[in-house]
Amino acid sequence: MRVGVITFPGTLDDEDAARAVRRAGAESVSLWHADRDLRGVDAVVVPGGFSYGDYLRAGAIASIAPIMTEVVAAAGRGMPVLGICNGFQILCEAGLLPGALIRNSGLHFVCRDQRLRVESNTTAWTGAYAAGQEILVPLKSGEGQYVADAATLAQLEGEGRVVFRYAGGTVNGSLADIAGISSANGRVVGLMPHPEHAIDTLTGPSTDGLGLFTSVLRASAAA
């Protein structure tokens, strides 16, 4: 399986995401923000960082980069897409996921190892987990507060599209303790914490994050 990892100006975690893809057993393919070709990949990771310096709004400029036109089209055809931190912001700005990420409720950058509860294991990126399982991954963001209107929240809850919640309550003001959500078909997932930093105990707090990357291999094989 070939998994594309996008680099925008200001991206920080592309190499970490590529390493996680390789550790899961897939081939990592580098994609540049100005590309207009996904190079035949089977899935895409939109990694974290500060794309375009977070000007306008976090993820706003990246969402209209040439590569994202291709990602949006591919997602419409069912390609799995994962957005991590800034990648989650980009997916929301691009319209692939509902809601928005705004400044943390305390207006402070939060950097900590964070427990998440897996709310849904039916997405392309969470099949390796059990529903209700808790995982430990790093969280590092200043604009990680997930917000949406009441109708959107009700739809997400009713359709089982809340994928991760902050265990023990939100640390950034996110509504309903939401840490990650999915598209209606479960192929697109965005989350604020960083699973790619939890694939090896030498460099992270656990190996719990690797499951997202092995999940998409399993989903692709079953498709």
Backbone as a chain_set.jsonl record, in Angstrom:
{"seq": "MRVGVITFPGTLDDEDAARAVRRAGAESVSLWHADRDLRGVDAVVVPGGFSYGDYLRAGAIASIAPIMTEVVAAAGRGMPVLGICNGFQILCEAGLLPGALIRNSGLHFVCRDQRLRVESNTTAWTGAYAAGQEILVPLKSGEGQYVADAATLAQLEGEGRVVFRYAGGTVNGSLADIAGISSANGRVVGLMPHPEHAIDTLTGPSTDGLGLFTSVLRASAAA", "coords": {"N": [[0.846, -1.201, 0.0], [0.485, 2.253, -0.773], [1.015, 5.264, 0.796], [0.358, 8.614, 0.796], [2.064, 11.464, 2.049], [1.657, 14.731, 2.871], [3.518, 17.729, 2.382], [3.475, 21.016, 3.382], [4.527, 24.492, 3.175], [5.872, 25.209, 6.24], [4.978, 22.927, 7.479], [5.566, 20.545, 10.051], [5.547, 17.911, 10.933], [5.722, 15.993, 8.976], [7.805, 14.159, 8.381], [7.69, 12.539, 10.625], [5.137, 11.445, 10.33], [5.527, 10.036, 7.952], [7.364, 8.167, 8.834], [5.77, 6.726, 10.614], [3.964, 5.599, 8.821], [5.685, 3.891, 7.397], [6.513, 2.244, 9.499], [4.17, 0.935, 10.015], [4.036, -0.715, 7.868], [3.593, 0.089, 5.278], [4.26, 1.835, 2.159], [5.698, 4.996, 2.136], [4.897, 7.977, 0.504], [6.099, 10.971, -0.651], [4.387, 14.021, -0.896], [3.995, 17.202, -2.351], [2.921, 20.531, -1.592], [2.277, 22.022, -3.875], [1.832, 20.166, -5.807], [-0.079, 18.571, -8.378], [-0.884, 16.042, -8.617], [-1.558, 12.956, -7.224], [0.077, 10.825, -7.361], [-0.615, 8.153, -7.539], [-1.28, 7.116, -4.998], [-2.76, 5.231, -2.273], [-3.931, 6.156, -0.022], [-4.019, 9.117, 2.061], [-2.132, 11.181, 4.22], [-2.513, 14.092, 6.031], [-0.39, 16.037, 7.588], [0.714, 17.443, 10.798], [1.659, 20.773, 11.997], [2.504, 24.107, 11.072], [1.12, 25.182, 8.701], [1.781, 27.417, 6.104], [2.346, 29.347, 7.981], [0.11, 29.616, 9.591], [-1.396, 31.805, 8.821], [-4.198, 34.008, 8.254], [-6.354, 31.944, 9.072], [-5.742, 29.01, 11.0], [-4.794, 26.523, 8.839], [-6.259, 27.551, 6.717], [-5.142, 28.649, 4.305], [-3.693, 26.481, 3.348], [-5.762, 24.767, 2.747], [-6.631, 25.433, 0.226], [-4.58, 24.873, -1.428], [-2.955, 23.519, -4.375], [-2.565, 20.675, -4.149], [-4.546, 19.95, -2.366], [-6.89, 20.176, -3.79], [-6.787, 17.881, -5.291], [-6.828, 15.995, -3.235], [-9.351, 16.409, -2.058], [-10.998, 15.661, -4.2], [-10.233, 12.956, -4.455], [-10.975, 11.964, -1.965], [-13.711, 12.168, -2.265], [-14.109, 10.055, -3.908], [-13.76, 8.005, -2.211], [-11.219, 7.556, -1.125], [-9.119, 6.905, 1.683], [-8.389, 9.399, 4.093], [-6.359, 11.039, 6.405], [-6.21, 13.526, 8.83], [-4.047, 15.253, 10.902], [-3.8, 17.215, 13.743], [-2.748, 20.242, 12.663], [-3.395, 19.252, 10.203], [-5.992, 18.295, 10.659], [-7.27, 20.74, 11.027], [-6.945, 21.724, 8.436], [-8.491, 19.91, 6.944], [-11.031, 20.508, 7.897], [-11.255, 23.182, 7.055], [-11.199, 22.731, 4.33], [-13.615, 21.594, 3.878], [-13.977, 18.869, 4.095], [-14.457, 17.805, 6.537], [-16.804, 18.591, 9.136], [-17.373, 21.592, 11.171], [-14.983, 23.482, 13.202], [-11.659, 24.428, 14.249], [-10.549, 26.283, 16.925], [-8.851, 28.862, 18.925], [-7.426, 27.552, 21.908], [-9.315, 27.146, 24.927], [-8.159, 28.306, 27.201], [-6.371, 29.969, 26.046], [-3.768, 29.168, 25.857], [-0.928, 27.403, 24.647], [-1.113, 23.943, 24.496], [0.77, 21.257, 25.593], [1.273, 18.005, 26.037], [1.222, 14.562, 27.151], [-1.561, 12.724, 26.285], [-4.522, 11.056, 27.191], [-6.826, 9.34, 25.189], [-10.146, 8.352, 24.384], [-11.334, 5.804, 22.404], [-13.997, 6.193, 20.432], [-15.227, 5.24, 18.165], [-14.674, 2.43, 16.197], [-15.055, 1.856, 13.605], [-14.155, 3.226, 11.435], [-11.967, 3.877, 8.601], [-9.532, 4.29, 9.729], [-9.426, 3.381, 12.319], [-9.887, 0.711, 12.852], [-8.215, -1.105, 14.116], [-8.502, -0.816, 16.795], [-10.376, -1.292, 19.862], [-13.737, -0.429, 20.531], [-14.209, 2.033, 22.962], [-11.723, 1.686, 24.028], [-8.797, 3.04, 25.608], [-6.201, 5.184, 24.6], [-2.816, 6.414, 24.602], [-1.402, 9.326, 23.576], [0.66, 12.031, 22.283], [-0.322, 15.485, 22.684], [-0.273, 18.604, 21.167], [-0.903, 21.717, 20.718], [-2.175, 24.979, 19.897], [-4.46, 25.927, 18.846], [-6.713, 24.126, 19.2], [-9.306, 23.718, 19.981], [-12.274, 22.193, 19.431], [-15.14, 23.174, 17.707], [-18.606, 23.486, 16.829], [-21.867, 24.019, 15.374], [-25.031, 23.447, 17.077], [-26.688, 21.695, 15.636], [-24.885, 20.365, 13.962], [-23.259, 19.083, 15.852], [-25.158, 17.372, 16.99], [-25.707, 15.776, 14.796], [-23.201, 14.545, 14.339], [-22.938, 13.078, 16.717], [-25.252, 11.476, 16.594], [-24.812, 9.957, 14.306], [-22.646, 8.475, 14.957], [-20.103, 9.564, 14.536], [-18.218, 10.8, 16.072], [-15.021, 10.149, 16.773], [-12.797, 10.09, 18.501], [-12.479, 10.969, 21.95], [-11.386, 13.244, 24.51], [-10.113, 11.674, 27.234], [-11.307, 11.802, 30.518], [-12.123, 14.382, 30.277], [-12.137, 17.488, 28.429], [-9.139, 19.268, 27.503], [-8.806, 21.595, 26.273], [-11.107, 22.969, 25.791], [-12.766, 21.875, 23.879], [-15.896, 21.119, 22.446], [-18.109, 18.767, 23.848], [-15.989, 17.181, 24.592], [-14.576, 16.457, 22.33], [-12.057, 14.997, 20.409], [-11.503, 13.994, 17.944], [-12.992, 13.389, 14.729], [-15.082, 11.945, 12.112], [-15.775, 11.6, 8.576], [-18.976, 11.085, 6.942], [-18.889, 8.593, 5.685], [-16.839, 7.369, 6.998], [-14.287, 7.305, 5.979], [-12.66, 9.521, 5.965], [-10.806, 10.984, 8.479], [-10.183, 13.161, 11.168], [-8.062, 14.356, 13.729], [-6.97, 16.022, 16.708], [-4.797, 15.396, 18.544], [-1.544, 13.66, 18.327], [-0.954, 10.841, 16.788], [1.212, 9.866, 15.337], [3.426, 10.397, 16.824], [3.471, 8.493, 18.699], [4.452, 5.8, 18.271], [6.566, 4.335, 18.974], [8.25, 3.419, 21.846], [10.706, 4.459, 22.374], [10.725, 7.043, 21.426], [8.304, 8.147, 22.07], [5.356, 8.292, 24.233], [4.092, 5.844, 24.174], [3.103, 3.007, 22.144], [0.686, 3.319, 21.089], [-0.393, 4.917, 19.069], [0.196, 3.755, 16.653], [-1.784, 2.128, 15.736], [-3.62, 3.571, 14.176], [-2.386, 3.731, 11.715], [-1.867, 1.086, 10.977], [-4.487, 0.316, 10.816], [-5.518, 1.488, 8.464], [-4.212, 0.084, 6.511], [-5.363, -2.425, 6.833], [-8.011, -1.777, 6.26], [-7.77, -1.069, 3.599], [-6.983, -3.477, 2.459], [-9.259, -4.938, 2.832], [-11.081, -3.713, 1.215]], "CA": [[0.0, 0.0, 0.0], [1.218, 3.515, -0.857], [0.333, 6.314, 1.55], [0.952, 9.922, 0.562], [2.204, 12.386, 3.184], [1.783, 16.05, 2.256], [4.324, 18.775, 3.007], [3.197, 22.412, 3.066], [5.46, 25.387, 3.858], [5.525, 25.301, 7.654], [4.683, 21.609, 8.041], [6.62, 20.082, 10.96], [5.452, 16.507, 11.326], [5.629, 15.127, 7.804], [8.748, 13.051, 8.499], [7.171, 11.643, 11.657], [4.021, 10.719, 9.736], [6.095, 9.092, 6.99], [7.953, 7.09, 9.625], [4.667, 5.905, 11.118], [3.461, 4.834, 7.676], [6.641, 2.812, 7.142], [6.49, 1.323, 10.631], [2.952, 0.132, 9.878], [4.254, -1.674, 6.796], [3.226, 0.649, 3.975], [5.241, 2.703, 1.501], [5.4, 6.416, 2.269], [5.128, 8.743, -0.721], [6.112, 12.406, -0.356], [3.58, 14.881, -1.766], [4.303, 18.617, -2.137], [1.687, 21.328, -1.606], [1.994, 22.535, -5.209], [1.575, 19.054, -6.72], [-1.438, 18.363, -8.889], [-0.937, 14.612, -8.897], [-1.376, 12.184, -5.987], [1.112, 9.822, -7.633], [-1.116, 6.795, -7.421], [-1.339, 6.63, -3.618], [-4.004, 4.585, -1.858], [-4.442, 6.921, 1.117], [-3.274, 10.362, 2.26], [-2.028, 11.77, 5.555], [-2.258, 15.532, 6.08], [0.247, 16.059, 8.903], [0.652, 18.641, 11.628], [2.638, 21.848, 11.85], [1.941, 25.456, 10.978], [1.131, 25.422, 7.264], [1.727, 28.829, 5.694], [2.463, 30.191, 9.166], [-1.22, 29.789, 10.196], [-1.977, 33.104, 8.478], [-5.654, 34.059, 8.101], [-6.779, 31.001, 10.102], [-4.949, 27.787, 10.891], [-5.24, 25.612, 7.794], [-7.089, 28.189, 5.697], [-4.44, 28.766, 3.023], [-3.366, 25.128, 2.901], [-6.963, 24.091, 2.245], [-6.85, 25.752, -1.189], [-3.366, 24.539, -2.177], [-3.266, 22.6, -5.479], [-2.641, 19.273, -3.749], [-5.795, 19.684, -1.668], [-7.922, 19.959, -4.806], [-6.709, 16.461, -5.627], [-7.237, 15.225, -2.057], [-10.811, 16.509, -1.935], [-11.591, 14.828, -5.252], [-9.977, 11.553, -4.14], [-11.82, 11.623, -0.818], [-15.044, 11.984, -2.804], [-14.156, 8.716, -4.509], [-13.617, 7.018, -1.15], [-9.864, 7.354, -0.631], [-8.934, 7.259, 3.089], [-7.594, 10.597, 4.365], [-6.184, 11.307, 7.832], [-5.673, 14.843, 9.161], [-3.535, 15.279, 12.275], [-3.526, 18.554, 14.273], [-2.95, 21.198, 11.585], [-4.094, 18.517, 9.148], [-7.415, 18.317, 11.029], [-7.725, 22.092, 10.705], [-7.0, 21.839, 6.976], [-9.639, 19.143, 6.452], [-12.24, 21.285, 8.209], [-11.267, 24.341, 6.161], [-11.45, 22.256, 2.963], [-14.973, 21.091, 3.8], [-14.043, 17.415, 4.179], [-15.014, 17.515, 7.855], [-17.565, 19.748, 9.623], [-16.901, 22.278, 12.367], [-13.764, 24.272, 13.102], [-10.743, 24.418, 15.388], [-10.232, 27.658, 17.32], [-7.894, 28.974, 20.023], [-7.747, 26.818, 23.126], [-10.142, 27.944, 25.837], [-7.311, 29.086, 28.1], [-5.467, 30.763, 25.197], [-2.404, 28.688, 26.04], [-0.513, 26.226, 23.888], [-1.134, 22.753, 25.338], [1.727, 20.232, 25.168], [1.219, 16.977, 27.078], [0.749, 13.245, 26.752], [-2.998, 12.803, 26.523], [-5.321, 9.855, 26.988], [-8.006, 9.468, 24.339], [-11.041, 7.204, 24.339], [-11.776, 5.475, 21.048], [-15.454, 6.127, 20.408], [-15.667, 4.484, 16.987], [-13.635, 1.629, 15.536], [-15.605, 1.457, 12.303], [-13.596, 4.047, 10.366], [-10.807, 3.298, 7.91], [-8.313, 4.567, 10.481], [-9.525, 2.955, 13.72], [-10.304, -0.679, 12.94], [-7.311, -1.895, 14.957], [-8.821, -0.559, 18.196], [-11.683, -1.693, 20.375], [-14.557, 0.702, 20.965], [-14.049, 2.265, 24.384], [-10.31, 1.565, 24.409], [-8.067, 4.281, 25.827], [-4.844, 5.209, 24.07], [-2.015, 7.536, 25.084], [-0.647, 9.969, 22.492], [0.937, 13.435, 22.582], [-1.161, 16.589, 22.215], [0.534, 19.834, 21.147], [-1.623, 22.653, 19.853], [-2.689, 26.214, 20.465], [-5.794, 26.135, 18.265], [-7.229, 22.763, 19.162], [-10.655, 23.646, 20.526], [-13.231, 21.851, 18.386], [-16.451, 23.803, 17.856], [-19.575, 23.311, 15.743], [-23.201, 24.402, 15.84], [-25.757, 22.383, 17.774], [-27.187, 20.709, 14.673], [-23.75, 19.553, 13.525], [-22.893, 18.205, 16.962], [-26.169, 16.331, 17.104], [-25.517, 14.857, 13.675], [-21.994, 13.763, 14.605], [-23.235, 12.123, 17.782], [-26.277, 10.543, 16.144], [-24.284, 9.08, 13.26], [-21.456, 7.777, 15.46], [-18.933, 10.112, 13.847], [-17.181, 11.215, 17.028], [-14.084, 9.021, 16.726], [-11.988, 10.145, 19.722], [-12.739, 11.998, 22.947], [-10.386, 13.4, 25.548], [-10.481, 10.915, 28.423], [-11.232, 12.633, 31.706], [-12.576, 15.743, 29.998], [-11.324, 18.26, 27.492], [-8.053, 20.099, 28.039], [-8.697, 22.79, 25.433], [-12.425, 23.554, 25.61], [-13.509, 21.25, 22.786], [-17.26, 20.745, 22.77], [-18.363, 17.334, 24.06], [-14.682, 16.525, 24.762], [-14.226, 15.859, 21.032], [-10.662, 15.06, 19.976], [-11.416, 13.591, 16.551], [-14.268, 13.073, 14.084], [-14.957, 11.332, 10.795], [-16.78, 11.87, 7.546], [-20.137, 10.203, 7.029], [-18.546, 7.232, 5.244], [-15.77, 6.847, 7.836], [-13.014, 7.223, 5.25], [-11.876, 10.707, 6.324], [-10.739, 11.171, 9.933], [-9.3, 14.222, 11.658], [-7.915, 14.416, 15.176], [-6.016, 17.035, 17.118], [-3.558, 14.804, 19.065], [-0.553, 13.198, 17.351], [-0.631, 9.408, 16.866], [2.511, 9.568, 14.714], [4.464, 10.535, 17.848], [3.3, 7.406, 19.659], [4.6, 4.536, 17.549], [7.792, 3.705, 19.47], [8.476, 3.918, 23.205], [11.974, 5.189, 22.416], [10.51, 8.446, 21.071], [6.981, 8.601, 22.476], [4.874, 7.749, 25.503], [3.5, 4.52, 23.97], [2.99, 2.636, 20.73], [-0.758, 3.3, 20.854], [-0.771, 5.621, 17.856], [0.47, 2.981, 15.443], [-3.011, 1.491, 15.287], [-4.279, 4.314, 13.097], [-1.709, 3.477, 10.455], [-2.132, -0.299, 10.6], [-5.914, 0.208, 10.488], [-5.818, 1.838, 7.074], [-3.751, -1.033, 5.692], [-6.387, -3.46, 6.945], [-9.204, -1.312, 5.539], [-7.486, -1.111, 2.168], [-6.965, -4.879, 2.043], [-10.627, -5.462, 2.857], [-11.924, -2.986, 0.272]], "C": [[0.877, 1.245, 0.0], [0.397, 4.613, -0.183], [1.062, 7.633, 1.334], [0.964, 10.751, 1.83], [2.521, 13.762, 2.607], [2.702, 16.951, 3.081], [3.884, 20.131, 2.474], [4.338, 23.256, 3.63], [5.012, 25.558, 5.314], [5.125, 23.984, 8.286], [5.859, 21.142, 8.893], [6.674, 18.566, 11.096], [5.333, 15.552, 10.152], [6.568, 13.929, 7.901], [8.288, 12.044, 9.545], [6.02, 10.805, 11.112], [4.519, 9.673, 8.746], [6.713, 7.9, 7.717], [6.874, 6.162, 10.166], [4.08, 5.035, 10.01], [4.378, 3.644, 7.406], [6.625, 1.781, 8.256], [5.261, 0.403, 10.556], [3.071, -0.904, 8.762], [3.859, -1.202, 5.415], [4.392, 1.457, 3.406], [4.799, 4.15, 1.653], [5.802, 7.147, 0.999], [5.032, 10.226, -0.391], [5.299, 13.167, -1.392], [3.845, 16.333, -1.376], [3.027, 19.439, -2.32], [1.296, 21.827, -2.995], [1.741, 21.425, -6.231], [0.117, 19.054, -7.178], [-1.667, 16.898, -9.248], [-0.666, 13.87, -7.593], [-0.46, 10.984, -6.167], [0.644, 8.406, -7.331], [-1.21, 6.248, -6.011], [-2.725, 6.057, -3.317], [-4.666, 5.293, -0.686], [-3.542, 8.14, 1.292], [-3.286, 10.736, 3.74], [-1.715, 13.255, 5.39], [-1.692, 15.809, 7.48], [0.154, 17.409, 9.605], [1.776, 19.621, 11.363], [1.936, 23.192, 11.827], [1.943, 25.87, 9.502], [0.906, 26.896, 6.946], [1.714, 29.764, 6.905], [1.142, 30.414, 9.896], [-1.804, 31.18, 9.929], [-3.449, 32.952, 8.122], [-6.307, 33.254, 9.225], [-5.926, 29.755, 9.922], [-5.573, 26.866, 9.84], [-5.961, 26.254, 6.629], [-6.395, 28.245, 4.341], [-4.125, 27.381, 2.472], [-4.569, 24.44, 2.266], [-7.228, 24.359, 0.776], [-5.573, 25.546, -2.01], [-3.712, 23.541, -3.281], [-3.416, 21.148, -5.046], [-3.967, 18.961, -3.081], [-6.978, 19.548, -2.623], [-7.975, 18.48, -5.177], [-7.175, 15.599, -4.464], [-8.751, 15.241, -1.895], [-11.499, 15.626, -2.971], [-11.423, 13.345, -4.939], [-10.818, 11.094, -2.96], [-13.256, 11.4, -1.271], [-15.233, 10.641, -3.472], [-13.932, 7.614, -3.479], [-12.214, 6.781, -0.656], [-9.775, 7.719, 0.85], [-7.995, 8.458, 3.24], [-7.557, 10.801, 5.877], [-5.577, 12.692, 8.008], [-5.294, 14.886, 10.63], [-3.21, 16.716, 12.652], [-3.783, 19.617, 13.195], [-3.648, 20.543, 10.395], [-5.587, 18.436, 9.397], [-8.001, 19.684, 10.695], [-7.891, 22.26, 9.193], [-8.216, 21.095, 6.42], [-10.951, 19.852, 6.751], [-12.355, 22.484, 7.281], [-11.614, 23.932, 4.723], [-12.859, 21.695, 2.794], [-15.09, 19.577, 3.842], [-14.583, 16.954, 5.526], [-15.746, 18.757, 8.35], [-16.939, 20.37, 10.86], [-15.609, 23.031, 12.123], [-12.936, 24.088, 14.364], [-10.34, 25.851, 15.683], [-9.243, 27.648, 18.483], [-8.367, 28.193, 21.247], [-8.447, 27.723, 24.126], [-9.308, 28.79, 26.794], [-6.312, 29.971, 27.381], [-4.01, 30.403, 25.41], [-2.155, 27.498, 25.118], [-0.462, 25.049, 24.852], [-0.17, 21.723, 24.767], [1.812, 19.196, 26.289], [0.912, 15.633, 26.445], [-0.706, 13.135, 27.202], [-3.681, 11.457, 26.268], [-6.554, 10.188, 26.157], [-8.839, 8.204, 24.465], [-11.5, 7.008, 22.9], [-13.287, 5.286, 21.075], [-15.977, 5.292, 19.243], [-14.485, 3.723, 16.398], [-14.11, 1.14, 14.173], [-15.079, 2.316, 11.155], [-12.413, 3.332, 9.72], [-9.532, 3.421, 8.725], [-8.35, 4.048, 11.915], [-9.916, 1.495, 13.895], [-9.433, -1.539, 13.836], [-7.617, -1.747, 16.44], [-10.155, -1.189, 18.566], [-12.443, -0.437, 20.775], [-14.461, 0.82, 22.483], [-12.62, 2.155, 24.876], [-9.708, 2.937, 24.642], [-6.651, 4.142, 25.287], [-4.136, 6.469, 24.563], [-1.162, 8.073, 23.949], [-0.364, 11.421, 22.875], [-0.105, 14.382, 21.982], [-0.306, 17.841, 22.264], [-0.113, 20.809, 20.177], [-2.071, 23.875, 20.62], [-4.088, 26.531, 19.974], [-6.454, 24.783, 18.072], [-8.633, 22.609, 19.675], [-11.654, 23.386, 19.397], [-14.582, 22.474, 18.694], [-17.297, 23.507, 16.616], [-20.927, 23.739, 16.275], [-23.928, 23.186, 16.395], [-26.242, 21.295, 16.82], [-26.066, 19.788, 14.194], [-23.324, 18.591, 14.617], [-23.881, 17.058, 17.106], [-26.027, 15.296, 15.994], [-24.301, 13.967, 13.895], [-22.256, 12.693, 15.656], [-24.207, 11.05, 17.29], [-25.778, 9.547, 15.123], [-23.029, 8.336, 13.7], [-20.165, 8.268, 14.846], [-17.948, 10.813, 14.779], [-16.261, 10.015, 17.2], [-13.243, 8.937, 18.0], [-12.525, 11.235, 20.641], [-11.564, 12.063, 23.914], [-10.86, 12.658, 26.795], [-10.302, 11.8, 29.652], [-11.651, 14.06, 31.482], [-11.606, 16.512, 29.122], [-10.251, 19.073, 28.197], [-7.943, 21.411, 27.279], [-10.045, 23.449, 25.15], [-13.261, 22.926, 24.52], [-14.898, 20.812, 23.24], [-17.388, 19.223, 22.86], [-17.071, 16.524, 24.171], [-14.163, 15.91, 23.463], [-12.758, 16.099, 20.692], [-10.502, 14.681, 18.513], [-12.766, 13.17, 16.022], [-14.004, 12.428, 12.73], [-15.993, 11.884, 9.838], [-17.908, 10.868, 7.675], [-19.803, 8.768, 6.636], [-17.388, 6.629, 6.027], [-14.42, 6.749, 7.156], [-12.082, 8.388, 5.571], [-11.96, 10.888, 7.832], [-9.783, 12.32, 10.236], [-9.244, 14.156, 13.168], [-6.834, 15.42, 15.529], [-4.74, 16.44, 17.713], [-2.758, 14.094, 17.972], [-0.239, 11.709, 17.488], [0.732, 9.065, 16.289], [3.676, 9.737, 15.685], [4.343, 9.46, 18.916], [3.325, 6.074, 18.928], [5.79, 3.738, 18.059], [8.069, 4.274, 20.856], [9.82, 4.616, 23.35], [11.755, 6.683, 22.209], [9.152, 8.984, 21.507], [6.528, 7.919, 23.744], [4.332, 6.326, 25.405], [3.643, 4.168, 22.494], [1.528, 2.666, 20.288], [-1.176, 3.949, 19.54], [-0.6, 4.818, 16.59], [-0.793, 2.355, 14.874], [-3.74, 2.249, 14.194], [-3.693, 3.944, 11.743], [-1.845, 2.016, 10.017], [-3.596, -0.495, 10.219], [-6.173, 0.466, 9.018], [-5.292, 0.776, 6.113], [-4.785, -2.143, 5.676], [-7.64, -3.058, 6.152], [-8.988, -1.389, 4.037], [-7.509, -2.55, 1.652], [-8.372, -5.464, 1.968], [-11.529, -4.831, 1.82], [-12.112, -3.762, -1.023]], "O": [[1.895, 1.291, 0.691], [-0.756, 4.858, -0.54], [2.245, 7.754, 1.653], [0.0, 10.749, 2.596], [3.536, 13.937, 1.933], [2.668, 16.938, 4.311], [3.915, 20.373, 1.268], [5.065, 22.773, 4.499], [3.895, 26.004, 5.575], [4.947, 23.915, 9.502], [7.015, 21.32, 8.509], [7.739, 18.003, 11.349], [4.888, 14.417, 10.32], [6.189, 12.811, 7.55], [8.472, 10.839, 9.376], [5.928, 9.609, 11.387], [4.0, 8.557, 8.701], [6.597, 6.761, 7.266], [7.048, 4.943, 10.173], [3.74, 3.873, 10.236], [3.908, 2.523, 7.21], [6.712, 0.581, 7.997], [5.31, -0.752, 10.978], [2.297, -1.86, 8.714], [3.794, -1.998, 4.478], [5.378, 1.721, 4.093], [3.66, 4.493, 1.337], [6.904, 6.963, 0.483], [4.0, 10.689, 0.094], [5.482, 12.994, -2.597], [3.912, 16.651, -0.189], [2.159, 19.077, -3.114], [0.114, 22.034, -3.266], [1.464, 21.711, -7.396], [-0.784, 19.48, -6.456], [-2.524, 16.564, -10.067], [0.339, 14.124, -6.929], [-0.246, 10.213, -5.231], [1.435, 7.561, -6.912], [-1.218, 5.03, -5.829], [-3.708, 6.349, -3.997], [-5.836, 5.051, -0.392], [-2.442, 8.193, 0.743], [-4.307, 10.625, 4.419], [-0.769, 13.626, 4.696], [-2.443, 15.814, 8.455], [-0.402, 18.374, 9.08], [2.711, 19.341, 10.613], [0.91, 23.388, 12.478], [2.666, 26.782, 9.103], [-0.024, 27.529, 7.447], [1.134, 30.848, 6.85], [1.052, 31.309, 10.736], [-2.612, 31.676, 10.714], [-3.887, 31.871, 7.73], [-6.761, 33.825, 10.216], [-5.444, 29.477, 8.824], [-6.738, 26.483, 9.949], [-6.252, 25.578, 5.642], [-7.008, 27.917, 3.325], [-4.272, 27.134, 1.275], [-4.416, 23.627, 1.354], [-7.964, 23.609, 0.133], [-5.491, 25.992, -3.155], [-4.674, 22.786, -3.138], [-4.31, 20.454, -5.531], [-4.474, 17.845, -3.2], [-7.96, 18.88, -2.302], [-9.048, 17.904, -5.352], [-7.842, 14.585, -4.671], [-9.362, 14.207, -1.626], [-12.465, 14.928, -2.66], [-12.352, 12.56, -5.129], [-11.318, 9.97, -2.949], [-13.951, 10.542, -0.728], [-16.352, 10.141, -3.596], [-13.915, 6.432, -3.822], [-12.007, 5.886, 0.164], [-10.31, 8.754, 1.247], [-6.945, 8.524, 2.601], [-8.589, 10.745, 6.546], [-4.548, 13.003, 7.407], [-6.114, 14.594, 11.501], [-2.431, 17.374, 11.963], [-4.939, 19.863, 12.852], [-4.398, 21.195, 9.669], [-6.374, 18.499, 8.453], [-9.098, 19.777, 10.146], [-8.858, 22.865, 8.73], [-8.894, 21.597, 5.524], [-11.881, 19.803, 5.947], [-13.439, 22.772, 6.773], [-12.244, 24.694, 3.991], [-13.256, 21.356, 1.679], [-16.181, 19.04, 3.647], [-15.105, 15.846, 5.645], [-15.348, 19.873, 8.016], [-16.09, 19.765, 11.515], [-15.185, 23.201, 10.98], [-13.436, 23.655, 15.402], [-9.848, 26.557, 14.802], [-8.844, 26.59, 18.968], [-9.554, 28.179, 21.573], [-8.197, 28.928, 24.165], [-9.723, 29.89, 27.159], [-5.501, 30.646, 28.016], [-3.12, 31.22, 25.176], [-3.052, 26.699, 24.849], [0.16, 25.141, 25.91], [-0.272, 21.354, 23.597], [2.356, 19.472, 27.358], [0.4, 15.572, 25.327], [-1.036, 13.417, 28.354], [-3.438, 10.809, 25.251], [-7.232, 11.188, 26.394], [-8.298, 7.112, 24.635], [-11.992, 7.938, 22.262], [-13.792, 4.334, 21.669], [-17.054, 4.703, 19.333], [-13.429, 4.299, 16.135], [-13.624, 0.134, 13.656], [-15.515, 2.15, 10.015], [-11.925, 2.32, 10.225], [-8.551, 2.732, 8.445], [-7.392, 4.255, 12.661], [-10.248, 1.087, 15.008], [-9.869, -2.603, 14.275], [-7.055, -2.473, 17.262], [-10.949, -1.567, 17.704], [-11.856, 0.51, 21.298], [-14.613, -0.168, 23.201], [-12.333, 2.495, 26.024], [-10.061, 3.896, 23.955], [-5.989, 3.123, 25.489], [-4.778, 7.465, 24.898], [-0.303, 7.368, 23.42], [-1.074, 11.986, 23.706], [-0.683, 14.117, 20.928], [0.324, 18.122, 23.284], [0.102, 20.736, 18.967], [-2.313, 23.823, 21.826], [-4.816, 27.303, 20.597], [-6.718, 24.349, 16.951], [-9.122, 21.486, 19.8], [-11.86, 24.231, 18.526], [-15.109, 22.327, 19.797], [-16.779, 23.307, 15.517], [-21.122, 23.817, 17.487], [-23.498, 22.048, 16.209], [-26.21, 20.111, 17.155], [-26.267, 18.584, 14.04], [-23.056, 17.42, 14.349], [-23.488, 15.911, 17.318], [-26.202, 14.098, 16.218], [-24.366, 12.76, 13.659], [-21.846, 11.543, 15.5], [-24.007, 9.861, 17.539], [-26.26, 8.416, 15.07], [-22.413, 7.638, 12.895], [-19.23, 7.49, 14.651], [-16.948, 11.363, 14.319], [-16.679, 8.979, 17.717], [-13.002, 7.846, 18.518], [-12.968, 12.287, 20.182], [-10.846, 11.084, 24.113], [-11.908, 12.99, 27.349], [-9.277, 12.464, 29.808], [-11.552, 14.882, 32.393], [-10.41, 16.222, 29.084], [-10.426, 19.51, 29.334], [-7.095, 22.246, 27.592], [-10.12, 24.386, 24.355], [-14.367, 23.395, 24.252], [-15.049, 20.204, 24.3], [-16.835, 18.494, 22.038], [-17.056, 15.327, 23.881], [-13.396, 14.948, 23.495], [-12.278, 17.233, 20.686], [-9.485, 15.002, 17.898], [-13.598, 12.654, 16.768], [-12.867, 12.369, 12.261], [-16.954, 12.542, 10.236], [-17.805, 9.905, 8.436], [-20.371, 7.827, 7.19], [-16.988, 5.496, 5.758], [-13.494, 6.161, 7.714], [-10.862, 8.262, 5.464], [-13.052, 10.94, 8.399], [-8.714, 12.431, 9.637], [-10.263, 13.927, 13.821], [-5.901, 15.645, 14.758], [-3.661, 16.947, 17.408], [-3.225, 13.944, 16.843], [0.665, 11.348, 18.241], [1.348, 8.082, 16.701], [4.785, 9.279, 15.411], [5.038, 9.511, 19.931], [2.356, 5.315, 18.956], [6.008, 2.602, 17.638], [8.118, 5.493, 21.021], [10.053, 5.297, 24.348], [12.501, 7.502, 22.746], [8.88, 10.172, 21.329], [7.232, 7.062, 24.278], [4.132, 5.668, 26.425], [4.219, 4.919, 21.708], [1.173, 2.112, 19.248], [-2.196, 3.577, 18.959], [-1.181, 5.152, 15.557], [-0.872, 2.082, 13.677], [-4.413, 1.637, 13.365], [-4.411, 3.855, 10.748], [-1.93, 1.735, 8.821], [-3.919, -1.359, 9.404], [-6.954, -0.247, 8.387], [-5.848, 0.582, 5.033], [-5.055, -2.735, 4.631], [-8.248, -3.881, 5.468], [-9.903, -1.73, 3.287], [-7.991, -2.815, 0.551], [-8.651, -6.354, 1.165], [-12.62, -5.336, 1.557], [-12.798, -3.292, -1.93]]}, "num_chains": 1, "name": "protein.A"}
